[in-house]
Amino acid sequence: MLKKIMSVLRSAPFFGKEQTESPEVQELRAAAERGVAEAQYNLGVAYIKGDGVARHYGEAVKWYRLAAQQGFEKAKTALNDFYPPLRGY
């Protein structure tokens, strides 16, 4: 029974299987690594949606943060939306 459960878990995309990047995401990554804020934001969106790349929220926040540091407003908004507001804590 345990072997069957582990087999199912290993076959799931989030458990040990890496999705390859689409050509569009590879182009975005190249531009983002050159420091293009809009590309950094769009790469973050791709990671959030899992569009052309495996979904990864940590990577999305990383790219949003880099774009926001350059003053890209959509990235600032995305970061604000990503984290819950602090309510008296």
PyMOL Python script that loads the backbone (N, CA, C, O; Angstrom):
from pymol import cmd

cmd.read_pdbstr("""\
ATOM      1  N   MET A   1       0.825  -1.196   0.000  1.00  0.00           N
ATOM      2  CA  MET A   1       0.000   0.000   0.000  1.00  0.00           C
ATOM      3  C   MET A   1       0.871   1.263   0.000  1.00  0.00           C
ATOM      4  O   MET A   1       0.618   2.195  -0.763  1.00  0.00           O
ATOM      5  N   LEU A   2       1.887   1.288   0.851  1.00  0.00           N
ATOM      6  CA  LEU A   2       2.768   2.443   0.923  1.00  0.00           C
ATOM      7  C   LEU A   2       3.517   2.641  -0.394  1.00  0.00           C
ATOM      8  O   LEU A   2       3.713   3.775  -0.831  1.00  0.00           O
ATOM      9  N   LYS A   3       3.932   1.552  -1.023  1.00  0.00           N
ATOM     10  CA  LYS A   3       4.625   1.659  -2.310  1.00  0.00           C
ATOM     11  C   LYS A   3       3.727   2.291  -3.364  1.00  0.00           C
ATOM     12  O   LYS A   3       4.189   3.084  -4.185  1.00  0.00           O
ATOM     13  N   LYS A   4       2.455   1.944  -3.341  1.00  0.00           N
ATOM     14  CA  LYS A   4       1.514   2.503  -4.304  1.00  0.00           C
ATOM     15  C   LYS A   4       1.338   4.005  -4.082  1.00  0.00           C
ATOM     16  O   LYS A   4       1.301   4.778  -5.040  1.00  0.00           O
ATOM     17  N   ILE A   5       1.229   4.412  -2.826  1.00  0.00           N
ATOM     18  CA  ILE A   5       1.081   5.837  -2.503  1.00  0.00           C
ATOM     19  C   ILE A   5       2.318   6.614  -2.943  1.00  0.00           C
ATOM     20  O   ILE A   5       2.203   7.688  -3.534  1.00  0.00           O
ATOM     21  N   MET A   6       3.495   6.075  -2.657  1.00  0.00           N
ATOM     22  CA  MET A   6       4.735   6.753  -3.041  1.00  0.00           C
ATOM     23  C   MET A   6       4.860   6.841  -4.557  1.00  0.00           C
ATOM     24  O   MET A   6       5.367   7.834  -5.079  1.00  0.00           O
ATOM     25  N   SER A   7       4.405   5.819  -5.262  1.00  0.00           N
ATOM     26  CA  SER A   7       4.437   5.836  -6.719  1.00  0.00           C
ATOM     27  C   SER A   7       3.561   6.952  -7.267  1.00  0.00           C
ATOM     28  O   SER A   7       3.945   7.642  -8.211  1.00  0.00           O
ATOM     29  N   VAL A   8       2.392   7.127  -6.682  1.00  0.00           N
ATOM     30  CA  VAL A   8       1.486   8.195  -7.111  1.00  0.00           C
ATOM     31  C   VAL A   8       2.099   9.557  -6.820  1.00  0.00           C
ATOM     32  O   VAL A   8       2.034  10.460  -7.654  1.00  0.00           O
ATOM     33  N   LEU A   9       2.694   9.709  -5.644  1.00  0.00           N
ATOM     34  CA  LEU A   9       3.315  10.987  -5.291  1.00  0.00           C
ATOM     35  C   LEU A   9       4.472  11.325  -6.223  1.00  0.00           C
ATOM     36  O   LEU A   9       4.632  12.478  -6.625  1.00  0.00           O
ATOM     37  N   ARG A  10       5.277  10.329  -6.566  1.00  0.00           N
ATOM     38  CA  ARG A  10       6.420  10.584  -7.456  1.00  0.00           C
ATOM     39  C   ARG A  10       5.971  10.966  -8.857  1.00  0.00           C
ATOM     40  O   ARG A  10       6.688  11.676  -9.562  1.00  0.00           O
ATOM     41  N   SER A  11       4.805  10.509  -9.269  1.00  0.00           N
ATOM     42  CA  SER A  11       4.328  10.829 -10.609  1.00  0.00           C
ATOM     43  C   SER A  11       3.696  12.216 -10.683  1.00  0.00           C
ATOM     44  O   SER A  11       3.481  12.740 -11.776  1.00  0.00           O
ATOM     45  N   ALA A  12       3.398  12.815  -9.532  1.00  0.00           N
ATOM     46  CA  ALA A  12       2.805  14.152  -9.517  1.00  0.00           C
ATOM     47  C   ALA A  12       3.857  15.178  -9.919  1.00  0.00           C
ATOM     48  O   ALA A  12       5.028  15.018  -9.575  1.00  0.00           O
ATOM     49  N   PRO A  13       3.461  16.244 -10.650  1.00  0.00           N
ATOM     50  CA  PRO A  13       4.434  17.218 -11.136  1.00  0.00           C
ATOM     51  C   PRO A  13       5.164  17.976 -10.042  1.00  0.00           C
ATOM     52  O   PRO A  13       6.262  18.478 -10.285  1.00  0.00           O
ATOM     53  N   PHE A  14       4.591  18.078  -8.834  1.00  0.00           N
ATOM     54  CA  PHE A  14       5.247  18.830  -7.768  1.00  0.00           C
ATOM     55  C   PHE A  14       6.217  17.984  -6.958  1.00  0.00           C
ATOM     56  O   PHE A  14       6.859  18.507  -6.047  1.00  0.00           O
ATOM     57  N   PHE A  15       6.343  16.731  -7.249  1.00  0.00           N
ATOM     58  CA  PHE A  15       7.153  15.838  -6.425  1.00  0.00           C
ATOM     59  C   PHE A  15       8.243  15.190  -7.270  1.00  0.00           C
ATOM     60  O   PHE A  15       8.083  14.064  -7.740  1.00  0.00           O
ATOM     61  N   GLY A  16       9.343  15.897  -7.460  1.00  0.00           N
ATOM     62  CA  GLY A  16      10.494  15.311  -8.109  1.00  0.00           C
ATOM     63  C   GLY A  16      10.540  15.415  -9.622  1.00  0.00           C
ATOM     64  O   GLY A  16      11.505  14.946 -10.226  1.00  0.00           O
ATOM     65  N   LYS A  17       9.547  16.007 -10.257  1.00  0.00           N
ATOM     66  CA  LYS A  17       9.588  16.154 -11.705  1.00  0.00           C
ATOM     67  C   LYS A  17       9.700  17.630 -12.041  1.00  0.00           C
ATOM     68  O   LYS A  17       8.944  18.451 -11.521  1.00  0.00           O
ATOM     69  N   GLU A  18      10.623  17.958 -12.892  1.00  0.00           N
ATOM     70  CA  GLU A  18      10.877  19.328 -13.288  1.00  0.00           C
ATOM     71  C   GLU A  18      10.264  19.582 -14.662  1.00  0.00           C
ATOM     72  O   GLU A  18      10.486  18.812 -15.596  1.00  0.00           O
ATOM     73  N   GLN A  19       9.506  20.644 -14.783  1.00  0.00           N
ATOM     74  CA  GLN A  19       8.940  21.014 -16.070  1.00  0.00           C
ATOM     75  C   GLN A  19       9.964  21.862 -16.807  1.00  0.00           C
ATOM     76  O   GLN A  19      10.588  22.739 -16.210  1.00  0.00           O
ATOM     77  N   THR A  20      10.144  21.610 -18.093  1.00  0.00           N
ATOM     78  CA  THR A  20      11.085  22.414 -18.864  1.00  0.00           C
ATOM     79  C   THR A  20      10.442  23.737 -19.238  1.00  0.00           C
ATOM     80  O   THR A  20       9.220  23.838 -19.349  1.00  0.00           O
ATOM     81  N   GLU A  21      11.269  24.743 -19.428  1.00  0.00           N
ATOM     82  CA  GLU A  21      10.780  26.071 -19.769  1.00  0.00           C
ATOM     83  C   GLU A  21      10.415  26.140 -21.244  1.00  0.00           C
ATOM     84  O   GLU A  21      11.090  25.556 -22.093  1.00  0.00           O
ATOM     85  N   SER A  22       9.354  26.850 -21.531  1.00  0.00           N
ATOM     86  CA  SER A  22       8.966  27.077 -22.923  1.00  0.00           C
ATOM     87  C   SER A  22       9.945  28.083 -23.540  1.00  0.00           C
ATOM     88  O   SER A  22      10.630  28.803 -22.814  1.00  0.00           O
ATOM     89  N   PRO A  23      10.013  28.136 -24.861  1.00  0.00           N
ATOM     90  CA  PRO A  23      10.898  29.122 -25.507  1.00  0.00           C
ATOM     91  C   PRO A  23      10.560  30.558 -25.131  1.00  0.00           C
ATOM     92  O   PRO A  23      11.452  31.397 -25.014  1.00  0.00           O
ATOM     93  N   GLU A  24       9.264  30.846 -24.941  1.00  0.00           N
ATOM     94  CA  GLU A  24       8.869  32.201 -24.545  1.00  0.00           C
ATOM     95  C   GLU A  24       9.436  32.559 -23.176  1.00  0.00           C
ATOM     96  O   GLU A  24       9.911  33.675 -22.962  1.00  0.00           O
ATOM     97  N   VAL A  25       9.381  31.604 -22.255  1.00  0.00           N
ATOM     98  CA  VAL A  25       9.907  31.845 -20.911  1.00  0.00           C
ATOM     99  C   VAL A  25      11.427  31.982 -20.955  1.00  0.00           C
ATOM    100  O   VAL A  25      11.997  32.770 -20.200  1.00  0.00           O
ATOM    101  N   GLN A  26      12.080  31.235 -21.821  1.00  0.00           N
ATOM    102  CA  GLN A  26      13.533  31.358 -21.957  1.00  0.00           C
ATOM    103  C   GLN A  26      13.913  32.762 -22.432  1.00  0.00           C
ATOM    104  O   GLN A  26      14.895  33.336 -21.961  1.00  0.00           O
ATOM    105  N   GLU A  27      13.138  33.306 -23.361  1.00  0.00           N
ATOM    106  CA  GLU A  27      13.385  34.681 -23.820  1.00  0.00           C
ATOM    107  C   GLU A  27      13.138  35.676 -22.692  1.00  0.00           C
ATOM    108  O   GLU A  27      13.916  36.610 -22.500  1.00  0.00           O
ATOM    109  N   LEU A  28      12.052  35.471 -21.946  1.00  0.00           N
ATOM    110  CA  LEU A  28      11.757  36.348 -20.806  1.00  0.00           C
ATOM    111  C   LEU A  28      12.886  36.303 -19.792  1.00  0.00           C
ATOM    112  O   LEU A  28      13.324  37.341 -19.295  1.00  0.00           O
ATOM    113  N   ARG A  29      13.357  35.099 -19.484  1.00  0.00           N
ATOM    114  CA  ARG A  29      14.431  34.946 -18.506  1.00  0.00           C
ATOM    115  C   ARG A  29      15.691  35.687 -18.952  1.00  0.00           C
ATOM    116  O   ARG A  29      16.344  36.348 -18.145  1.00  0.00           O
ATOM    117  N   ALA A  30      16.030  35.576 -20.240  1.00  0.00           N
ATOM    118  CA  ALA A  30      17.221  36.261 -20.747  1.00  0.00           C
ATOM    119  C   ALA A  30      17.093  37.770 -20.561  1.00  0.00           C
ATOM    120  O   ALA A  30      18.037  38.427 -20.122  1.00  0.00           O
ATOM    121  N   ALA A  31      15.929  38.316 -20.893  1.00  0.00           N
ATOM    122  CA  ALA A  31      15.719  39.757 -20.723  1.00  0.00           C
ATOM    123  C   ALA A  31      15.693  40.137 -19.243  1.00  0.00           C
ATOM    124  O   ALA A  31      16.237  41.171 -18.855  1.00  0.00           O
ATOM    125  N   ALA A  32      15.061  39.301 -18.419  1.00  0.00           N
ATOM    126  CA  ALA A  32      14.980  39.577 -16.979  1.00  0.00           C
ATOM    127  C   ALA A  32      16.367  39.574 -16.350  1.00  0.00           C
ATOM    128  O   ALA A  32      16.662  40.404 -15.489  1.00  0.00           O
ATOM    129  N   GLU A  33      17.208  38.657 -16.770  1.00  0.00           N
ATOM    130  CA  GLU A  33      18.566  38.596 -16.221  1.00  0.00           C
ATOM    131  C   GLU A  33      19.409  39.775 -16.673  1.00  0.00           C
ATOM    132  O   GLU A  33      20.390  40.125 -16.017  1.00  0.00           O
ATOM    133  N   ARG A  34      19.029  40.400 -17.804  1.00  0.00           N
ATOM    134  CA  ARG A  34      19.712  41.625 -18.239  1.00  0.00           C
ATOM    135  C   ARG A  34      19.227  42.845 -17.467  1.00  0.00           C
ATOM    136  O   ARG A  34      19.810  43.923 -17.575  1.00  0.00           O
ATOM    137  N   GLY A  35      18.145  42.674 -16.675  1.00  0.00           N
ATOM    138  CA  GLY A  35      17.670  43.766 -15.839  1.00  0.00           C
ATOM    139  C   GLY A  35      16.472  44.517 -16.375  1.00  0.00           C
ATOM    140  O   GLY A  35      16.170  45.608 -15.891  1.00  0.00           O
ATOM    141  N   VAL A  36      15.777  43.967 -17.362  1.00  0.00           N
ATOM    142  CA  VAL A  36      14.588  44.609 -17.913  1.00  0.00           C
ATOM    143  C   VAL A  36      13.433  44.386 -16.937  1.00  0.00           C
ATOM    144  O   VAL A  36      13.001  43.253 -16.724  1.00  0.00           O
ATOM    145  N   ALA A  37      12.937  45.475 -16.345  1.00  0.00           N
ATOM    146  CA  ALA A  37      11.930  45.382 -15.280  1.00  0.00           C
ATOM    147  C   ALA A  37      10.640  44.722 -15.758  1.00  0.00           C
ATOM    148  O   ALA A  37      10.076  43.893 -15.044  1.00  0.00           O
ATOM    149  N   GLU A  38      10.169  45.070 -16.939  1.00  0.00           N
ATOM    150  CA  GLU A  38       8.926  44.482 -17.442  1.00  0.00           C
ATOM    151  C   GLU A  38       9.082  42.970 -17.645  1.00  0.00           C
ATOM    152  O   GLU A  38       8.152  42.210 -17.377  1.00  0.00           O
ATOM    153  N   ALA A  39      10.243  42.539 -18.112  1.00  0.00           N
ATOM    154  CA  ALA A  39      10.499  41.104 -18.292  1.00  0.00           C
ATOM    155  C   ALA A  39      10.564  40.405 -16.930  1.00  0.00           C
ATOM    156  O   ALA A  39      10.086  39.280 -16.790  1.00  0.00           O
ATOM    157  N   GLN A  40      11.147  41.060 -15.938  1.00  0.00           N
ATOM    158  CA  GLN A  40      11.196  40.487 -14.595  1.00  0.00           C
ATOM    159  C   GLN A  40       9.792  40.291 -14.046  1.00  0.00           C
ATOM    160  O   GLN A  40       9.479  39.250 -13.468  1.00  0.00           O
ATOM    161  N   TYR A  41       8.950  41.301 -14.231  1.00  0.00           N
ATOM    162  CA  TYR A  41       7.555  41.194 -13.791  1.00  0.00           C
ATOM    163  C   TYR A  41       6.841  40.059 -14.523  1.00  0.00           C
ATOM    164  O   TYR A  41       6.175  39.233 -13.897  1.00  0.00           O
ATOM    165  N   ASN A  42       6.979  40.019 -15.838  1.00  0.00           N
ATOM    166  CA  ASN A  42       6.294  38.989 -16.632  1.00  0.00           C
ATOM    167  C   ASN A  42       6.795  37.583 -16.305  1.00  0.00           C
ATOM    168  O   ASN A  42       6.029  36.621 -16.369  1.00  0.00           O
ATOM    169  N   LEU A  43       8.056  37.461 -15.961  1.00  0.00           N
ATOM    170  CA  LEU A  43       8.578  36.162 -15.543  1.00  0.00           C
ATOM    171  C   LEU A  43       7.949  35.760 -14.202  1.00  0.00           C
ATOM    172  O   LEU A  43       7.638  34.590 -13.983  1.00  0.00           O
ATOM    173  N   GLY A  44       7.767  36.729 -13.318  1.00  0.00           N
ATOM    174  CA  GLY A  44       7.072  36.465 -12.066  1.00  0.00           C
ATOM    175  C   GLY A  44       5.647  35.991 -12.300  1.00  0.00           C
ATOM    176  O   GLY A  44       5.174  35.068 -11.638  1.00  0.00           O
ATOM    177  N   VAL A  45       4.970  36.626 -13.244  1.00  0.00           N
ATOM    178  CA  VAL A  45       3.601  36.220 -13.589  1.00  0.00           C
ATOM    179  C   VAL A  45       3.603  34.782 -14.114  1.00  0.00           C
ATOM    180  O   VAL A  45       2.732  33.988 -13.758  1.00  0.00           O
ATOM    181  N   ALA A  46       4.570  34.453 -14.951  1.00  0.00           N
ATOM    182  CA  ALA A  46       4.658  33.094 -15.496  1.00  0.00           C
ATOM    183  C   ALA A  46       4.824  32.073 -14.375  1.00  0.00           C
ATOM    184  O   ALA A  46       4.217  31.003 -14.412  1.00  0.00           O
ATOM    185  N   TYR A  47       5.648  32.404 -13.377  1.00  0.00           N
ATOM    186  CA  TYR A  47       5.837  31.488 -12.250  1.00  0.00           C
ATOM    187  C   TYR A  47       4.574  31.358 -11.405  1.00  0.00           C
ATOM    188  O   TYR A  47       4.283  30.271 -10.906  1.00  0.00           O
ATOM    189  N   ILE A  48       3.826  32.429 -11.236  1.00  0.00           N
ATOM    190  CA  ILE A  48       2.579  32.372 -10.470  1.00  0.00           C
ATOM    191  C   ILE A  48       1.564  31.480 -11.178  1.00  0.00           C
ATOM    192  O   ILE A  48       0.925  30.636 -10.550  1.00  0.00           O
ATOM    193  N   LYS A  49       1.421  31.671 -12.477  1.00  0.00           N
ATOM    194  CA  LYS A  49       0.419  30.936 -13.245  1.00  0.00           C
ATOM    195  C   LYS A  49       0.874  29.541 -13.661  1.00  0.00           C
ATOM    196  O   LYS A  49       0.050  28.696 -14.010  1.00  0.00           O
ATOM    197  N   GLY A  50       2.196  29.298 -13.626  1.00  0.00           N
ATOM    198  CA  GLY A  50       2.700  28.040 -14.141  1.00  0.00           C
ATOM    199  C   GLY A  50       2.594  27.994 -15.654  1.00  0.00           C
ATOM    200  O   GLY A  50       2.398  26.930 -16.241  1.00  0.00           O
ATOM    201  N   ASP A  51       2.723  29.140 -16.273  1.00  0.00           N
ATOM    202  CA  ASP A  51       2.561  29.274 -17.716  1.00  0.00           C
ATOM    203  C   ASP A  51       3.912  29.171 -18.412  1.00  0.00           C
ATOM    204  O   ASP A  51       4.671  30.139 -18.455  1.00  0.00           O
ATOM    205  N   GLY A  52       4.210  27.990 -18.958  1.00  0.00           N
ATOM    206  CA  GLY A  52       5.473  27.772 -19.658  1.00  0.00           C
ATOM    207  C   GLY A  52       6.610  27.381 -18.738  1.00  0.00           C
ATOM    208  O   GLY A  52       7.738  27.176 -19.185  1.00  0.00           O
ATOM    209  N   VAL A  53       6.315  27.277 -17.461  1.00  0.00           N
ATOM    210  CA  VAL A  53       7.320  26.932 -16.455  1.00  0.00           C
ATOM    211  C   VAL A  53       6.586  26.327 -15.261  1.00  0.00           C
ATOM    212  O   VAL A  53       5.395  26.575 -15.070  1.00  0.00           O
ATOM    213  N   ALA A  54       7.290  25.543 -14.468  1.00  0.00           N
ATOM    214  CA  ALA A  54       6.668  24.963 -13.270  1.00  0.00           C
ATOM    215  C   ALA A  54       6.284  26.078 -12.301  1.00  0.00           C
ATOM    216  O   ALA A  54       7.044  27.027 -12.109  1.00  0.00           O
ATOM    217  N   ARG A  55       5.108  25.962 -11.695  1.00  0.00           N
ATOM    218  CA  ARG A  55       4.639  26.974 -10.736  1.00  0.00           C
ATOM    219  C   ARG A  55       5.573  26.996  -9.532  1.00  0.00           C
ATOM    220  O   ARG A  55       5.880  25.959  -8.944  1.00  0.00           O
ATOM    221  N   HIS A  56       6.020  28.210  -9.173  1.00  0.00           N
ATOM    222  CA  HIS A  56       6.955  28.353  -8.051  1.00  0.00           C
ATOM    223  C   HIS A  56       6.791  29.758  -7.476  1.00  0.00           C
ATOM    224  O   HIS A  56       7.262  30.734  -8.060  1.00  0.00           O
ATOM    225  N   TYR A  57       6.122  29.853  -6.334  1.00  0.00           N
ATOM    226  CA  TYR A  57       5.819  31.162  -5.757  1.00  0.00           C
ATOM    227  C   TYR A  57       7.067  31.903  -5.278  1.00  0.00           C
ATOM    228  O   TYR A  57       7.124  33.130  -5.361  1.00  0.00           O
ATOM    229  N   GLY A  58       8.054  31.182  -4.786  1.00  0.00           N
ATOM    230  CA  GLY A  58       9.285  31.828  -4.340  1.00  0.00           C
ATOM    231  C   GLY A  58      10.012  32.518  -5.480  1.00  0.00           C
ATOM    232  O   GLY A  58      10.505  33.635  -5.323  1.00  0.00           O
ATOM    233  N   GLU A  59      10.079  31.854  -6.629  1.00  0.00           N
ATOM    234  CA  GLU A  59      10.706  32.466  -7.807  1.00  0.00           C
ATOM    235  C   GLU A  59       9.892  33.669  -8.282  1.00  0.00           C
ATOM    236  O   GLU A  59      10.457  34.678  -8.704  1.00  0.00           O
ATOM    237  N   ALA A  60       8.573  33.559  -8.212  1.00  0.00           N
ATOM    238  CA  ALA A  60       7.724  34.672  -8.629  1.00  0.00           C
ATOM    239  C   ALA A  60       8.013  35.909  -7.775  1.00  0.00           C
ATOM    240  O   ALA A  60       8.172  37.009  -8.303  1.00  0.00           O
ATOM    241  N   VAL A  61       8.080  35.727  -6.475  1.00  0.00           N
ATOM    242  CA  VAL A  61       8.345  36.851  -5.578  1.00  0.00           C
ATOM    243  C   VAL A  61       9.729  37.438  -5.849  1.00  0.00           C
ATOM    244  O   VAL A  61       9.905  38.655  -5.816  1.00  0.00           O
ATOM    245  N   LYS A  62      10.695  36.586  -6.114  1.00  0.00           N
ATOM    246  CA  LYS A  62      12.058  37.052  -6.425  1.00  0.00           C
ATOM    247  C   LYS A  62      12.041  38.003  -7.624  1.00  0.00           C
ATOM    248  O   LYS A  62      12.636  39.079  -7.579  1.00  0.00           O
ATOM    249  N   TRP A  63      11.350  37.594  -8.702  1.00  0.00           N
ATOM    250  CA  TRP A  63      11.328  38.418  -9.906  1.00  0.00           C
ATOM    251  C   TRP A  63      10.461  39.657  -9.725  1.00  0.00           C
ATOM    252  O   TRP A  63      10.789  40.720 -10.252  1.00  0.00           O
ATOM    253  N   TYR A  64       9.362  39.538  -8.989  1.00  0.00           N
ATOM    254  CA  TYR A  64       8.547  40.722  -8.681  1.00  0.00           C
ATOM    255  C   TYR A  64       9.375  41.738  -7.904  1.00  0.00           C
ATOM    256  O   TYR A  64       9.329  42.935  -8.187  1.00  0.00           O
ATOM    257  N   ARG A  65      10.122  41.259  -6.934  1.00  0.00           N
ATOM    258  CA  ARG A  65      10.914  42.148  -6.087  1.00  0.00           C
ATOM    259  C   ARG A  65      11.962  42.898  -6.906  1.00  0.00           C
ATOM    260  O   ARG A  65      12.161  44.097  -6.713  1.00  0.00           O
ATOM    261  N   LEU A  66      12.632  42.193  -7.821  1.00  0.00           N
ATOM    262  CA  LEU A  66      13.644  42.847  -8.666  1.00  0.00           C
ATOM    263  C   LEU A  66      13.022  43.934  -9.536  1.00  0.00           C
ATOM    264  O   LEU A  66      13.599  45.008  -9.707  1.00  0.00           O
ATOM    265  N   ALA A  67      11.845  43.650 -10.082  1.00  0.00           N
ATOM    266  CA  ALA A  67      11.163  44.654 -10.903  1.00  0.00           C
ATOM    267  C   ALA A  67      10.689  45.823 -10.045  1.00  0.00           C
ATOM    268  O   ALA A  67      10.793  46.978 -10.459  1.00  0.00           O
ATOM    269  N   ALA A  68      10.174  45.534  -8.866  1.00  0.00           N
ATOM    270  CA  ALA A  68       9.686  46.589  -7.975  1.00  0.00           C
ATOM    271  C   ALA A  68      10.818  47.507  -7.526  1.00  0.00           C
ATOM    272  O   ALA A  68      10.613  48.711  -7.368  1.00  0.00           O
ATOM    273  N   GLN A  69      11.995  46.957  -7.320  1.00  0.00           N
ATOM    274  CA  GLN A  69      13.143  47.767  -6.909  1.00  0.00           C
ATOM    275  C   GLN A  69      13.539  48.771  -7.985  1.00  0.00           C
ATOM    276  O   GLN A  69      14.195  49.773  -7.701  1.00  0.00           O
ATOM    277  N   GLN A  70      13.136  48.493  -9.219  1.00  0.00           N
ATOM    278  CA  GLN A  70      13.410  49.429 -10.314  1.00  0.00           C
ATOM    279  C   GLN A  70      12.261  50.413 -10.517  1.00  0.00           C
ATOM    280  O   GLN A  70      12.307  51.254 -11.415  1.00  0.00           O
ATOM    281  N   GLY A  71      11.221  50.304  -9.671  1.00  0.00           N
ATOM    282  CA  GLY A  71      10.107  51.232  -9.730  1.00  0.00           C
ATOM    283  C   GLY A  71       8.962  50.780 -10.622  1.00  0.00           C
ATOM    284  O   GLY A  71       8.072  51.577 -10.918  1.00  0.00           O
ATOM    285  N   PHE A  72       8.957  49.544 -11.053  1.00  0.00           N
ATOM    286  CA  PHE A  72       7.889  49.042 -11.923  1.00  0.00           C
ATOM    287  C   PHE A  72       6.623  48.868 -11.095  1.00  0.00           C
ATOM    288  O   PHE A  72       6.558  48.002 -10.222  1.00  0.00           O
ATOM    289  N   GLU A  73       5.614  49.696 -11.374  1.00  0.00           N
ATOM    290  CA  GLU A  73       4.411  49.774 -10.533  1.00  0.00           C
ATOM    291  C   GLU A  73       3.624  48.476 -10.469  1.00  0.00           C
ATOM    292  O   GLU A  73       3.139  48.112  -9.398  1.00  0.00           O
ATOM    293  N   LYS A  74       3.482  47.767 -11.581  1.00  0.00           N
ATOM    294  CA  LYS A  74       2.727  46.512 -11.574  1.00  0.00           C
ATOM    295  C   LYS A  74       3.371  45.499 -10.627  1.00  0.00           C
ATOM    296  O   LYS A  74       2.670  44.729  -9.971  1.00  0.00           O
ATOM    297  N   ALA A  75       4.687  45.499 -10.556  1.00  0.00           N
ATOM    298  CA  ALA A  75       5.390  44.579  -9.660  1.00  0.00           C
ATOM    299  C   ALA A  75       5.150  44.960  -8.202  1.00  0.00           C
ATOM    300  O   ALA A  75       4.986  44.088  -7.348  1.00  0.00           O
ATOM    301  N   LYS A  76       5.129  46.249  -7.923  1.00  0.00           N
ATOM    302  CA  LYS A  76       4.836  46.702  -6.555  1.00  0.00           C
ATOM    303  C   LYS A  76       3.441  46.261  -6.143  1.00  0.00           C
ATOM    304  O   LYS A  76       3.233  45.772  -5.032  1.00  0.00           O
ATOM    305  N   THR A  77       2.485  46.439  -7.055  1.00  0.00           N
ATOM    306  CA  THR A  77       1.110  46.029  -6.776  1.00  0.00           C
ATOM    307  C   THR A  77       1.026  44.522  -6.571  1.00  0.00           C
ATOM    308  O   THR A  77       0.341  44.048  -5.664  1.00  0.00           O
ATOM    309  N   ALA A  78       1.727  43.773  -7.419  1.00  0.00           N
ATOM    310  CA  ALA A  78       1.702  42.310  -7.309  1.00  0.00           C
ATOM    311  C   ALA A  78       2.272  41.856  -5.967  1.00  0.00           C
ATOM    312  O   ALA A  78       1.749  40.923  -5.357  1.00  0.00           O
ATOM    313  N   LEU A  79       3.323  42.499  -5.508  1.00  0.00           N
ATOM    314  CA  LEU A  79       3.894  42.144  -4.197  1.00  0.00           C
ATOM    315  C   LEU A  79       2.912  42.484  -3.079  1.00  0.00           C
ATOM    316  O   LEU A  79       2.755  41.709  -2.136  1.00  0.00           O
ATOM    317  N   ASN A  80       2.259  43.626  -3.179  1.00  0.00           N
ATOM    318  CA  ASN A  80       1.271  44.000  -2.165  1.00  0.00           C
ATOM    319  C   ASN A  80       0.107  43.023  -2.144  1.00  0.00           C
ATOM    320  O   ASN A  80      -0.416  42.697  -1.078  1.00  0.00           O
ATOM    321  N   ASP A  81      -0.299  42.556  -3.316  1.00  0.00           N
ATOM    322  CA  ASP A  81      -1.401  41.600  -3.393  1.00  0.00           C
ATOM    323  C   ASP A  81      -0.975  40.215  -2.915  1.00  0.00           C
ATOM    324  O   ASP A  81      -1.795  39.443  -2.418  1.00  0.00           O
ATOM    325  N   PHE A  82       0.294  39.909  -3.067  1.00  0.00           N
ATOM    326  CA  PHE A  82       0.780  38.573  -2.724  1.00  0.00           C
ATOM    327  C   PHE A  82       0.804  38.355  -1.219  1.00  0.00           C
ATOM    328  O   PHE A  82       0.441  37.283  -0.734  1.00  0.00           O
ATOM    329  N   TYR A  83       1.232  39.373  -0.483  1.00  0.00           N
ATOM    330  CA  TYR A  83       1.319  39.248   0.969  1.00  0.00           C
ATOM    331  C   TYR A  83       0.047  39.763   1.624  1.00  0.00           C
ATOM    332  O   TYR A  83      -0.467  40.808   1.226  1.00  0.00           O
ATOM    333  N   PRO A  84      -0.474  39.052   2.620  1.00  0.00           N
ATOM    334  CA  PRO A  84      -1.681  39.528   3.297  1.00  0.00           C
ATOM    335  C   PRO A  84      -1.371  40.799   4.095  1.00  0.00           C
ATOM    336  O   PRO A  84      -0.263  40.963   4.607  1.00  0.00           O
ATOM    337  N   PRO A  85      -2.346  41.685   4.194  1.00  0.00           N
ATOM    338  CA  PRO A  85      -2.104  42.921   4.949  1.00  0.00           C
ATOM    339  C   PRO A  85      -1.942  42.611   6.455  1.00  0.00           C
ATOM    340  O   PRO A  85      -2.565  41.697   6.995  1.00  0.00           O
ATOM    341  N   LEU A  86      -1.108  43.386   7.082  1.00  0.00           N
ATOM    342  CA  LEU A  86      -0.926  43.235   8.532  1.00  0.00           C
ATOM    343  C   LEU A  86      -2.042  43.996   9.227  1.00  0.00           C
ATOM    344  O   LEU A  86      -2.223  45.191   8.993  1.00  0.00           O
ATOM    345  N   ARG A  87      -2.774  43.321  10.062  1.00  0.00           N
ATOM    346  CA  ARG A  87      -3.914  43.947  10.747  1.00  0.00           C
ATOM    347  C   ARG A  87      -3.682  43.936  12.259  1.00  0.00           C
ATOM    348  O   ARG A  87      -4.201  43.091  12.988  1.00  0.00           O
ATOM    349  N   GLY A  88      -2.899  44.888  12.687  1.00  0.00           N
ATOM    350  CA  GLY A  88      -2.692  45.047  14.121  1.00  0.00           C
ATOM    351  C   GLY A  88      -1.770  44.018  14.757  1.00  0.00           C
ATOM    352  O   GLY A  88      -1.805  43.827  15.973  1.00  0.00           O
ATOM    353  N   TYR A  89      -0.962  43.368  13.970  1.00  0.00           N
ATOM    354  CA  TYR A  89      -0.055  42.354  14.541  1.00  0.00           C
ATOM    355  C   TYR A  89       1.293  42.949  14.818  1.00  0.00           C
ATOM    356  O   TYR A  89       2.188  42.253  15.299  1.00  0.00           O
TER     357      TYR A  89
END
""", "prot")
cmd.dss("prot")
cmd.show_as("cartoon", "prot")
cmd.util.cbc("prot")
cmd.orient("prot")
